[in-house]
Amino acid sequence: MTNGIDDSKIVQKVKGIAIFLVVVAVLSFFIGSGKISHFSETNPVRYEMNYNRLSNTGKTVATSMKKTSEVQARLLGPTRGNGNGGSKFFDQVGRNHSSRK
């Protein structure tokens, strides 16, 4: 009796690991984006000094992370939507659900 390798089990495990790593990478990018944006707002001089020391590739990544964080803040922050802490989309959904009763 020989012990064979079950390819389907290996493929399923590799797929699970790959999905997990993609999720971790995306979450790390979003968390890093928030930290970079917060640091650039609280200490702009030091941020500029650190930014200037980066290579061109590093500058591209830092800029994209900062822009991502700005979009996150606009979408999820306290001044999103109509400017009083609410979101027009969520306000409209709430009105639609309340009018159905």
Phi, psi and omega in degrees: 000129181251147176268111180264159178270127180272103184298324183293323178292320179296316180298318179296319179293319179294320177298316179298317179295318180297316178296317179300316181294324177295317179297316178297319180296317180294314179297319178297320179297315180294319179293316177297322178299316179297319180293319179296316180295317180297317180295321180292332179277322184277330183220071187294328181293312180294323177299315180297319178298313179294322180297318181293336179279349181285157173286174180299320178295317178296321178296320179297315180295315180297319179295317180293324178292322179293318178294321177300317180294324178295321177294318177301316182296322179293320183281323187248352186284176184289344181250029181283165173068238187273010170092352180249030175093355180249175177243136181301320180298310182292326176296318180294319178298318178298319178294320179297318181289325181286333180279347180279343184285000000 
